[in-house]
Amino acid sequence: MQNSHKALWDNCLHLISQNVTKQIFKTWFEPIVFESYDEEEKTVLVQVPSPYIYEYLEQYYVRLMAWALQNSFKANVRLKYRLVTDKENKKNQEWESDAPSDIEAPRPTTRGNKSPTVLDAAVPQNLNPQLDPKKTFDNYIEGNSNKLPRTVGLSIAEHPGKSTFNPFFIYGPSGCGKTHLINAIGVQCKRMYPQKRVLYVSARLFQVQFTDSVRQNTTNDFINFYQTIDVLIVDDIQEWVNSPKTLDTFFHIFDHLFRLGKQIILASDRPPVDLVGVKDRLLTRFSCGLIAELEKPNVQLCVDILNSKCRRDGLKIPMEVIQFVAQTANGSVRDLEGVLNSLMAYSIVYNSNIDMHLAERVIKRAVKVDNHPLTIDDILEKVCQHFGVSQQHVLSKSRKRDYVQVRQVSMYLAQKYTKMPASRIGQLIGGRDHSTVIHSCSAIEQRMKLDKAFVEELNSIEHSFKLKS
C-alpha cells in the first residue's frame, strides 16, 4: 500500500514540476523524500535535509504543494516534514505544514503560449518579519540627536532600495534608540509594501543560524534563504567582529542583495571604521551608502519622550518628576522606560501619588548611576559562587555536567552584560572558540523556555550583579 502512496507523491512532484522552473524544482523539491502516508490521520510524512528547505517551502510554496497533494491523493491531506539530524541514532525534528487541509485549488493562469500554471499561488504568505509592532515612527520622538537618522529612515521606508541611502548604517551607544529606529523602518515599509519580504534579525541569531547550517551542511540553503529578502535589517553587527566565517557568509548575502537593489539596514554600537577585524571589502560596502550616528538623547529629548509615554499611557506625573528622571537616566531610552514602569508599579501597589519622594526611591533601584561595567571576572565570580564550583574547574577542559552548565551560564551572561564579541568571551572563559559561546547561549535560551526554576536561578545571579554595583 505504501508503494501506491509513494506513486501518488511522485505524481504530486510531477504536478509541481509543471508549475515551477527546472532550477526551482531541482533546488527545493528534489531533496524532499517521501517517508510514509497515515491513512487514519490522512497525513503525508516527508523528509527534508535542512530546516531552511522546510522554511522556504512553507514561505513560498505552501499553497502550491497543498493544491498538488489534493489533486494527487484526491483527499484533504495534511503535510508533515521530518528533519533527520542523526540518521544512525534516528534523531529528528518534525513540523506540520501551515497550509489548511481544505485549501481550494488555485486558479490556473495562462502565460503566453505556455501551459496553465499556478505560480501565483506560490507567493510567500507567512514570512515572519520578526519586527516589534510597538516600535514605530509614531512613538519615535524626534530631537537634535536623532533628527538625521529618523528623517533618512522614514525616506527609506517609503522608498526601500530606491535611494542613495543603501546600505543605511546606524551606530551609537547602547540605549540611544537604534533598535527602535530600525524596527520603525521595517514596520513602516511593511505597511506601505505588504508584498515585500522584510526581515529583522539580530547579529547573534544570524550567527546561531549560520553555525547550525555549517554543522548540518546546509550553508547553501541558509544563504539562499537570506538572498530572497527585499529589506534586510541586522542589529548589533559589532558582535561579528573576529568571526571571519560569519562575515564572509554575510558578504555574499550583502553583495547579492545590493546588486539586486534590495535595501540593507545595519545597526552597530560603533562606526564601520572601528569594526576591527572586519575585512576592507565589507567595510567599503558598509560605508558606500549613508552612515548616520545616533547620539544619546539630551535632557530635553528625554523630557519629550517621557511626556509622550505619559500621554500614551494616561499617566499624570508632575513636571518636576519628569525633569528629575530625564536628568538622572544617563541619556538612555531604556532607563527612561524602566523608571517610568517602576513608578507606575509602585504607585499602583502602594496606592500613592507619583511625586519626587517616590521618584528618588525608584531611581536608585532602576538606574545604574556609577556606570562601572561588569567584567568577565565579575560574572564568573558570581556564577561560580551561586553554583558552588571553583573557577579553576569552569575554566578547565573538563566536560563534567556541573562545570559545563556553569560555563554555559557564564558565557550567556557575558553576552548579555558585556560588549565583547563571542570570540573574546570564549578566550576568557577557558580558551573556547566563538562557536562554543554561540552554542552555549542558544542552549541556555532554550532551557529558559522550559525550566522556570532555572530562570529563577538566573534571575538570582543577575540580582547579585545589581547588589555589587
PADO-941534 format. One record per residue (C-alpha): residue in one letter; residue number from 1; x, y, z. Coordinates in nm, 2 decimals. Layout:
BEGIN
(a; NUM; (X; Y; Z))
...
This chain:
BEGIN
(m; 1; (0.00; 0.00; 0.00))
(q; 2; (0.29; 0.24; 0.08))
(n; 3; (0.42; 0.19; -0.27))
(s; 4; (0.10; 0.32; -0.41))
(h; 5; (0.12; 0.62; -0.18))
(k; 6; (0.47; 0.68; -0.30))
(a; 7; (0.34; 0.68; -0.65))
(l; 8; (0.08; 0.94; -0.56))
(w; 9; (0.36; 1.15; -0.40))
(d; 10; (0.56; 1.12; -0.72))
(n; 11; (0.26; 1.24; -0.92))
(c; 12; (0.24; 1.53; -0.68))
(l; 13; (0.60; 1.63; -0.76))
(h; 14; (0.52; 1.59; -1.13))
(l; 15; (0.24; 1.84; -1.09))
(i; 16; (0.47; 2.08; -0.91))
(s; 17; (0.74; 2.05; -1.17))
(q; 18; (0.50; 2.17; -1.44))
(n; 19; (0.44; 2.49; -1.24))
(v; 20; (0.79; 2.60; -1.15))
(t; 21; (1.12; 2.64; -1.33))
(k; 22; (1.36; 2.35; -1.35))
(q; 23; (1.61; 2.53; -1.13))
(i; 24; (1.35; 2.59; -0.86))
(f; 25; (1.23; 2.23; -0.87))
(k; 26; (1.58; 2.09; -0.85))
(t; 27; (1.68; 2.32; -0.56))
(w; 28; (1.37; 2.30; -0.34))
(f; 29; (1.16; 1.99; -0.44))
(e; 30; (1.41; 1.72; -0.55))
(p; 31; (1.56; 1.70; -0.20))
(i; 32; (1.23; 1.60; -0.05))
(v; 33; (1.20; 1.23; 0.03))
(f; 34; (0.86; 1.06; 0.08))
(e; 35; (0.86; 0.86; 0.40))
(s; 36; (0.50; 0.74; 0.47))
(y; 37; (0.13; 0.80; 0.45))
(d; 38; (-0.10; 0.77; 0.75))
(e; 39; (-0.44; 0.66; 0.62))
(e; 40; (-0.62; 0.73; 0.95))
(e; 41; (-0.47; 1.08; 1.00))
(k; 42; (-0.46; 1.15; 0.63))
(t; 43; (-0.11; 1.28; 0.67))
(v; 44; (0.19; 1.27; 0.42))
(l; 45; (0.52; 1.25; 0.61))
(v; 46; (0.83; 1.36; 0.41))
(q; 47; (1.19; 1.41; 0.50))
(v; 48; (1.38; 1.73; 0.43))
(p; 49; (1.76; 1.77; 0.46))
(s; 50; (1.76; 2.10; 0.64))
(p; 51; (1.53; 2.34; 0.83))
(y; 52; (1.58; 2.61; 0.56))
(i; 53; (1.42; 2.40; 0.29))
(y; 54; (1.12; 2.35; 0.52))
(e; 55; (1.10; 2.72; 0.60))
(y; 56; (1.14; 2.81; 0.23))
(l; 57; (0.87; 2.57; 0.11))
(e; 58; (0.63; 2.70; 0.37))
(q; 59; (0.70; 3.06; 0.29))
(y; 60; (0.70; 3.03; -0.09))
(y; 61; (0.51; 2.71; -0.20))
(v; 62; (0.27; 2.61; 0.08))
(r; 63; (-0.04; 2.67; -0.13))
(l; 64; (0.11; 2.51; -0.45))
(m; 65; (0.20; 2.20; -0.25))
(a; 66; (-0.14; 2.18; -0.09))
(w; 67; (-0.30; 2.20; -0.43))
(a; 68; (-0.08; 1.93; -0.58))
(l; 69; (-0.14; 1.70; -0.28))
(q; 70; (-0.52; 1.73; -0.32))
(n; 71; (-0.50; 1.66; -0.69))
(s; 72; (-0.28; 1.36; -0.64))
(f; 73; (-0.44; 1.20; -0.33))
(k; 74; (-0.79; 1.31; -0.41))
(a; 75; (-0.84; 1.39; -0.04))
(n; 76; (-0.78; 1.67; 0.21))
(v; 77; (-0.44; 1.55; 0.33))
(r; 78; (-0.20; 1.72; 0.56))
(l; 79; (0.17; 1.75; 0.51))
(k; 80; (0.43; 1.69; 0.78))
(y; 81; (0.80; 1.74; 0.75))
(r; 82; (1.07; 1.54; 0.93))
(l; 83; (1.43; 1.67; 0.96))
(v; 84; (1.67; 1.38; 1.04))
(t; 85; (1.97; 1.53; 1.20))
(d; 86; (2.14; 1.20; 1.30))
(k; 87; (2.04; 0.91; 1.08))
(e; 88; (2.22; 0.65; 1.28))
(n; 89; (2.06; 0.74; 1.61))
(k; 90; (1.73; 0.85; 1.45))
(k; 91; (1.73; 1.19; 1.60))
(n; 92; (1.49; 1.42; 1.42))
(q; 93; (1.26; 1.72; 1.43))
(e; 94; (0.91; 1.73; 1.29))
(w; 95; (0.69; 2.02; 1.17))
(e; 96; (0.34; 2.04; 1.03))
(s; 97; (0.26; 2.25; 0.73))
(d; 98; (0.08; 2.57; 0.79))
(a; 99; (-0.14; 2.52; 0.48))
(p; 100; (-0.51; 2.44; 0.56))
(s; 101; (-0.61; 2.09; 0.46))
(d; 102; (-0.92; 2.21; 0.28))
(i; 103; (-0.74; 2.47; 0.06))
(e; 104; (-0.91; 2.54; -0.27))
(a; 105; (-0.72; 2.46; -0.59))
(p; 106; (-0.56; 2.78; -0.72))
(r; 107; (-0.70; 2.91; -1.04))
(p; 108; (-0.45; 2.85; -1.32))
(t; 109; (-0.33; 3.14; -1.53))
(t; 110; (-0.21; 3.12; -1.88))
(r; 111; (0.12; 3.30; -1.98))
(g; 112; (0.17; 3.34; -2.35))
(n; 113; (0.17; 3.00; -2.52))
(k; 114; (0.28; 2.82; -2.21))
(s; 115; (0.06; 2.56; -2.03))
(p; 116; (-0.16; 2.69; -1.74))
(t; 117; (0.04; 2.74; -1.42))
(v; 118; (-0.03; 2.81; -1.06))
(l; 119; (0.28; 3.01; -0.98))
(d; 120; (0.07; 3.30; -0.84))
(a; 121; (-0.03; 3.07; -0.56))
(a; 122; (0.33; 3.01; -0.46))
(v; 123; (0.40; 3.37; -0.35))
(p; 124; (0.52; 3.37; 0.02))
(q; 125; (0.23; 3.42; 0.25))
(n; 126; (0.36; 3.39; 0.61))
(l; 127; (0.72; 3.52; 0.64))
(n; 128; (0.76; 3.64; 1.00))
(p; 129; (0.95; 3.97; 0.97))
(q; 130; (1.04; 3.95; 1.34))
(l; 131; (0.95; 4.32; 1.39))
(d; 132; (0.82; 4.47; 1.71))
(p; 133; (0.49; 4.64; 1.61))
(k; 134; (0.52; 4.87; 1.91))
(k; 135; (0.83; 5.04; 1.78))
(t; 136; (0.71; 5.27; 1.51))
(f; 137; (0.78; 5.62; 1.38))
(d; 138; (0.46; 5.74; 1.56))
(n; 139; (0.63; 5.69; 1.90))
(y; 140; (0.99; 5.76; 1.80))
(i; 141; (1.02; 6.11; 1.92))
(e; 142; (1.24; 6.34; 1.72))
(g; 143; (1.52; 6.55; 1.87))
(n; 144; (1.85; 6.70; 1.77))
(s; 145; (2.03; 6.37; 1.85))
(n; 146; (1.83; 6.17; 1.61))
(k; 147; (1.68; 6.41; 1.35))
(l; 148; (1.90; 6.30; 1.06))
(p; 149; (1.87; 5.92; 1.11))
(r; 150; (1.50; 5.95; 1.17))
(t; 151; (1.44; 6.16; 0.86))
(v; 152; (1.65; 5.93; 0.64))
(g; 153; (1.49; 5.62; 0.80))
(l; 154; (1.14; 5.74; 0.71))
(s; 155; (1.26; 5.81; 0.35))
(i; 156; (1.40; 5.46; 0.32))
(a; 157; (1.08; 5.31; 0.45))
(e; 158; (0.88; 5.49; 0.18))
(h; 159; (1.13; 5.41; -0.10))
(p; 160; (1.33; 5.10; 0.00))
(g; 161; (1.63; 5.03; -0.22))
(k; 162; (1.55; 5.33; -0.44))
(s; 163; (1.77; 5.59; -0.28))
(t; 164; (2.14; 5.66; -0.23))
(f; 165; (2.09; 5.56; 0.14))
(n; 166; (2.17; 5.19; 0.07))
(p; 167; (2.31; 5.05; 0.28))
(f; 168; (2.19; 5.26; 0.58))
(f; 169; (2.44; 5.21; 0.86))
(i; 170; (2.33; 5.34; 1.20))
(y; 171; (2.56; 5.35; 1.50))
(g; 172; (2.55; 5.48; 1.86))
(p; 173; (2.58; 5.38; 2.22))
(s; 174; (2.35; 5.14; 2.40))
(g; 175; (2.01; 5.29; 2.49))
(c; 176; (2.01; 5.57; 2.22))
(g; 177; (1.72; 5.42; 2.02))
(k; 178; (1.89; 5.22; 1.74))
(t; 179; (1.67; 4.92; 1.77))
(h; 180; (1.36; 5.13; 1.79))
(l; 181; (1.45; 5.32; 1.47))
(i; 182; (1.54; 5.02; 1.26))
(n; 183; (1.22; 4.84; 1.37))
(a; 184; (1.02; 5.16; 1.28))
(i; 185; (1.17; 5.15; 0.93))
(g; 186; (1.07; 4.78; 0.89))
(v; 187; (0.72; 4.84; 1.03))
(q; 188; (0.65; 5.14; 0.80))
(c; 189; (0.79; 4.96; 0.50))
(k; 190; (0.57; 4.66; 0.56))
(r; 191; (0.27; 4.89; 0.60))
(m; 192; (0.34; 5.06; 0.26))
(y; 193; (0.46; 4.75; 0.07))
(p; 194; (0.29; 4.44; 0.23))
(q; 195; (0.42; 4.22; -0.05))
(k; 196; (0.78; 4.29; 0.02))
(r; 197; (0.99; 4.04; 0.22))
(v; 198; (1.11; 4.24; 0.52))
(l; 199; (1.32; 4.07; 0.79))
(y; 200; (1.47; 4.20; 1.12))
(v; 201; (1.74; 3.98; 1.27))
(s; 202; (1.99; 4.02; 1.55))
(a; 203; (2.35; 3.95; 1.47))
(r; 204; (2.35; 3.69; 1.74))
(l; 205; (2.05; 3.50; 1.59))
(f; 206; (2.21; 3.52; 1.24))
(q; 207; (2.53; 3.37; 1.38))
(v; 208; (2.34; 3.09; 1.55))
(q; 209; (2.16; 3.01; 1.23))
(f; 210; (2.48; 3.01; 1.03))
(t; 211; (2.66; 2.79; 1.29))
(d; 212; (2.38; 2.54; 1.27))
(s; 213; (2.39; 2.54; 0.89))
(v; 214; (2.76; 2.46; 0.90))
(r; 215; (2.70; 2.17; 1.14))
(q; 216; (2.42; 2.03; 0.93))
(n; 217; (2.60; 2.10; 0.60))
(t; 218; (2.31; 2.33; 0.48))
(t; 219; (2.50; 2.66; 0.43))
(n; 220; (2.39; 2.70; 0.07))
(d; 221; (2.03; 2.68; 0.19))
(f; 222; (2.10; 2.93; 0.46))
(i; 223; (2.25; 3.18; 0.21))
(n; 224; (1.97; 3.12; -0.05))
(f; 225; (1.71; 3.20; 0.21))
(y; 226; (1.86; 3.53; 0.31))
(q; 227; (1.91; 3.62; -0.06))
(t; 228; (1.54; 3.62; -0.11))
(i; 229; (1.48; 3.92; 0.13))
(d; 230; (1.38; 4.26; 0.00))
(v; 231; (1.46; 4.46; 0.31))
(l; 232; (1.72; 4.31; 0.54))
(i; 233; (1.76; 4.47; 0.89))
(v; 234; (2.05; 4.34; 1.10))
(d; 235; (2.10; 4.47; 1.46))
(d; 236; (2.42; 4.47; 1.67))
(i; 237; (2.66; 4.37; 1.39))
(q; 238; (2.96; 4.45; 1.62))
(e; 239; (2.90; 4.10; 1.76))
(w; 240; (3.05; 3.96; 1.44))
(v; 241; (3.39; 4.12; 1.50))
(n; 242; (3.66; 3.85; 1.49))
(s; 243; (3.40; 3.60; 1.34))
(p; 244; (3.55; 3.58; 0.99))
(k; 245; (3.34; 3.29; 0.86))
(t; 246; (3.02; 3.47; 0.96))
(l; 247; (3.14; 3.79; 0.80))
(d; 248; (3.24; 3.61; 0.48))
(t; 249; (2.90; 3.45; 0.45))
(f; 250; (2.73; 3.78; 0.52))
(f; 251; (2.95; 3.94; 0.25))
(h; 252; (2.80; 3.71; -0.02))
(i; 253; (2.44; 3.78; 0.11))
(f; 254; (2.51; 4.15; 0.12))
(d; 255; (2.67; 4.16; -0.23))
(h; 256; (2.38; 3.97; -0.38))
(l; 257; (2.11; 4.18; -0.23))
(f; 258; (2.30; 4.51; -0.30))
(r; 259; (2.34; 4.42; -0.67))
(l; 260; (1.96; 4.35; -0.70))
(g; 261; (1.88; 4.68; -0.54))
(k; 262; (1.74; 4.54; -0.22))
(q; 263; (1.75; 4.76; 0.09))
(i; 264; (2.00; 4.68; 0.37))
(i; 265; (1.99; 4.84; 0.71))
(l; 266; (2.26; 4.78; 0.97))
(a; 267; (2.29; 4.89; 1.33))
(s; 268; (2.61; 4.89; 1.55))
(d; 269; (2.75; 5.04; 1.86))
(r; 270; (3.04; 5.18; 1.67))
(p; 271; (3.11; 5.32; 1.32))
(p; 272; (3.25; 5.09; 1.04))
(v; 273; (3.60; 5.23; 1.08))
(d; 274; (3.61; 5.09; 1.44))
(l; 275; (3.49; 4.74; 1.35))
(v; 276; (3.84; 4.59; 1.40))
(g; 277; (3.88; 4.25; 1.23))
(v; 278; (3.63; 4.32; 0.95))
(k; 279; (3.78; 4.29; 0.61))
(d; 280; (3.81; 4.60; 0.39))
(r; 281; (3.59; 4.46; 0.12))
(l; 282; (3.30; 4.45; 0.36))
(l; 283; (3.38; 4.78; 0.54))
(t; 284; (3.38; 4.96; 0.20))
(r; 285; (3.03; 4.82; 0.13))
(f; 286; (2.91; 4.92; 0.48))
(s; 287; (3.03; 5.28; 0.40))
(c; 288; (2.91; 5.32; 0.04))
(g; 289; (2.55; 5.43; 0.14))
(l; 290; (2.49; 5.65; 0.44))
(i; 291; (2.65; 5.63; 0.78))
(a; 292; (2.44; 5.81; 1.05))
(e; 293; (2.52; 5.85; 1.42))
(l; 294; (2.26; 5.83; 1.69))
(e; 295; (2.37; 6.02; 1.99))
(k; 296; (2.23; 5.97; 2.34))
(p; 297; (1.92; 6.19; 2.38))
(n; 298; (1.98; 6.51; 2.57))
(v; 299; (1.77; 6.62; 2.86))
(q; 300; (1.51; 6.80; 2.65))
(l; 301; (1.45; 6.49; 2.43))
(c; 302; (1.43; 6.27; 2.74))
(v; 303; (1.16; 6.51; 2.87))
(d; 304; (0.97; 6.49; 2.54))
(i; 305; (1.00; 6.11; 2.54))
(l; 306; (0.86; 6.08; 2.89))
(n; 307; (0.58; 6.32; 2.82))
(s; 308; (0.49; 6.12; 2.51))
(k; 309; (0.48; 5.80; 2.71))
(c; 310; (0.27; 5.96; 2.98))
(r; 311; (0.01; 6.08; 2.72))
(r; 312; (0.00; 5.74; 2.56))
(d; 313; (-0.04; 5.55; 2.89))
(g; 314; (-0.27; 5.81; 3.05))
(l; 315; (-0.03; 5.89; 3.33))
(k; 316; (-0.02; 6.21; 3.53))
(i; 317; (0.33; 6.29; 3.65))
(p; 318; (0.44; 6.63; 3.78))
(m; 319; (0.68; 6.81; 3.56))
(e; 320; (0.94; 6.83; 3.84))
(v; 321; (0.95; 6.45; 3.84))
(i; 322; (0.97; 6.43; 3.46))
(q; 323; (1.27; 6.67; 3.48))
(f; 324; (1.44; 6.48; 3.76))
(v; 325; (1.41; 6.14; 3.57))
(a; 326; (1.53; 6.30; 3.24))
(q; 327; (1.84; 6.44; 3.41))
(t; 328; (1.92; 6.12; 3.60))
(a; 329; (1.86; 5.85; 3.34))
(n; 330; (2.20; 5.89; 3.18))
(g; 331; (2.06; 5.97; 2.84))
(s; 332; (1.93; 5.61; 2.80))
(v; 333; (1.58; 5.55; 2.65))
(r; 334; (1.58; 5.20; 2.81))
(d; 335; (1.64; 5.36; 3.15))
(l; 336; (1.36; 5.61; 3.09))
(e; 337; (1.12; 5.33; 3.02))
(g; 338; (1.24; 5.13; 3.32))
(v; 339; (1.19; 5.42; 3.56))
(l; 340; (0.85; 5.50; 3.42))
(n; 341; (0.73; 5.14; 3.45))
(s; 342; (0.87; 5.12; 3.81))
(l; 343; (0.69; 5.45; 3.90))
(m; 344; (0.36; 5.31; 3.77))
(a; 345; (0.41; 4.98; 3.96))
(y; 346; (0.50; 5.14; 4.29))
(s; 347; (0.21; 5.39; 4.26))
(i; 348; (-0.04; 5.11; 4.20))
(v; 349; (0.08; 4.87; 4.46))
(y; 350; (0.12; 5.12; 4.74))
(n; 351; (-0.17; 5.34; 4.62))
(s; 352; (0.04; 5.65; 4.63))
(n; 353; (0.09; 5.95; 4.41))
(i; 354; (0.39; 5.98; 4.19))
(d; 355; (0.60; 6.25; 4.35))
(m; 356; (0.96; 6.34; 4.40))
(h; 357; (0.99; 6.12; 4.71))
(l; 358; (0.88; 5.82; 4.51))
(a; 359; (1.09; 5.91; 4.21))
(e; 360; (1.41; 5.94; 4.42))
(r; 361; (1.33; 5.60; 4.58))
(v; 362; (1.27; 5.43; 4.24))
(i; 363; (1.57; 5.59; 4.06))
(k; 364; (1.82; 5.43; 4.30))
(r; 365; (1.69; 5.08; 4.20))
(a; 366; (1.62; 5.14; 3.83))
(v; 367; (1.92; 5.34; 3.71))
(k; 368; (2.29; 5.25; 3.75))
(v; 369; (2.44; 5.58; 3.82))
(d; 370; (2.81; 5.48; 3.88))
(n; 371; (2.84; 5.34; 3.53))
(h; 372; (3.10; 5.07; 3.62))
(p; 373; (3.05; 4.79; 3.36))
(l; 374; (3.06; 4.43; 3.46))
(t; 375; (3.37; 4.23; 3.37))
(i; 376; (3.41; 3.86; 3.28))
(d; 377; (3.58; 3.81; 3.62))
(d; 378; (3.27; 3.96; 3.80))
(i; 379; (3.04; 3.73; 3.61))
(l; 380; (3.25; 3.42; 3.67))
(e; 381; (3.28; 3.50; 4.04))
(k; 382; (2.90; 3.54; 4.09))
(v; 383; (2.81; 3.24; 3.88))
(c; 384; (3.06; 3.01; 4.04))
(q; 385; (2.96; 3.13; 4.38))
(h; 386; (2.59; 3.06; 4.31))
(f; 387; (2.65; 2.70; 4.18))
(g; 388; (2.92; 2.62; 4.44))
(v; 389; (3.20; 2.54; 4.20))
(s; 390; (3.55; 2.68; 4.16))
(q; 391; (3.66; 2.90; 3.87))
(q; 392; (3.95; 2.67; 3.81))
(h; 393; (3.72; 2.38; 3.72))
(v; 394; (3.50; 2.60; 3.50))
(l; 395; (3.80; 2.73; 3.30))
(s; 396; (3.94; 2.37; 3.26))
(k; 397; (3.88; 2.13; 2.97))
(s; 398; (3.65; 1.91; 3.19))
(r; 399; (3.32; 1.80; 3.04))
(k; 400; (3.17; 1.73; 3.38))
(r; 401; (2.80; 1.83; 3.36))
(d; 402; (2.81; 2.07; 3.65))
(y; 403; (3.11; 2.25; 3.51))
(v; 404; (2.96; 2.27; 3.16))
(q; 405; (2.64; 2.42; 3.30))
(v; 406; (2.83; 2.69; 3.49))
(r; 407; (3.05; 2.76; 3.18))
(q; 408; (2.74; 2.80; 2.96))
(v; 409; (2.56; 3.03; 3.21))
(s; 410; (2.88; 3.24; 3.23))
(m; 411; (2.90; 3.27; 2.85))
(y; 412; (2.53; 3.36; 2.83))
(l; 413; (2.55; 3.63; 3.09))
(a; 414; (2.88; 3.76; 2.94))
(q; 415; (2.70; 3.80; 2.61))
(k; 416; (2.41; 3.98; 2.78))
(y; 417; (2.61; 4.22; 3.01))
(t; 418; (2.93; 4.29; 2.82))
(k; 419; (3.00; 4.43; 2.47))
(m; 420; (3.26; 4.17; 2.40))
(p; 421; (3.23; 3.96; 2.08))
(a; 422; (3.18; 3.59; 2.12))
(s; 423; (3.53; 3.51; 2.02))
(r; 424; (3.67; 3.72; 2.31))
(i; 425; (3.43; 3.58; 2.56))
(g; 426; (3.53; 3.23; 2.46))
(q; 427; (3.90; 3.31; 2.50))
(l; 428; (3.85; 3.45; 2.85))
(i; 429; (3.63; 3.15; 2.96))
(g; 430; (3.85; 2.86; 2.92))
(g; 431; (4.00; 2.94; 2.58))
(r; 432; (3.70; 2.83; 2.38))
(d; 433; (3.61; 2.95; 2.03))
(h; 434; (3.32; 3.17; 1.93))
(s; 435; (3.10; 2.88; 1.81))
(t; 436; (3.11; 2.73; 2.16))
(v; 437; (2.99; 3.06; 2.30))
(i; 438; (2.71; 3.08; 2.04))
(h; 439; (2.60; 2.72; 2.12))
(s; 440; (2.61; 2.78; 2.49))
(c; 441; (2.39; 3.09; 2.46))
(s; 442; (2.15; 2.90; 2.24))
(a; 443; (2.14; 2.61; 2.49))
(i; 444; (2.07; 2.85; 2.79))
(e; 445; (1.79; 3.03; 2.60))
(q; 446; (1.62; 2.70; 2.51))
(r; 447; (1.64; 2.58; 2.87))
(m; 448; (1.49; 2.91; 2.99))
(k; 449; (1.18; 2.84; 2.78))
(l; 450; (1.12; 2.51; 2.95))
(d; 451; (1.26; 2.53; 3.31))
(k; 452; (1.11; 2.80; 3.53))
(a; 453; (1.33; 2.70; 3.83))
(f; 454; (1.64; 2.76; 3.61))
(v; 455; (1.51; 3.11; 3.51))
(e; 456; (1.47; 3.19; 3.88))
(e; 457; (1.83; 3.09; 3.94))
(l; 458; (1.95; 3.32; 3.66))
(n; 459; (1.74; 3.60; 3.80))
(s; 460; (1.91; 3.55; 4.14))
(i; 461; (2.25; 3.57; 3.98))
(e; 462; (2.16; 3.88; 3.79))
(h; 463; (2.02; 4.04; 4.10))
(s; 464; (2.36; 3.98; 4.26))
(f; 465; (2.52; 4.18; 3.99))
(k; 466; (2.30; 4.48; 4.08))
(l; 467; (2.39; 4.44; 4.45))
(k; 468; (2.76; 4.45; 4.36))
(s; 469; (2.71; 4.77; 4.17))
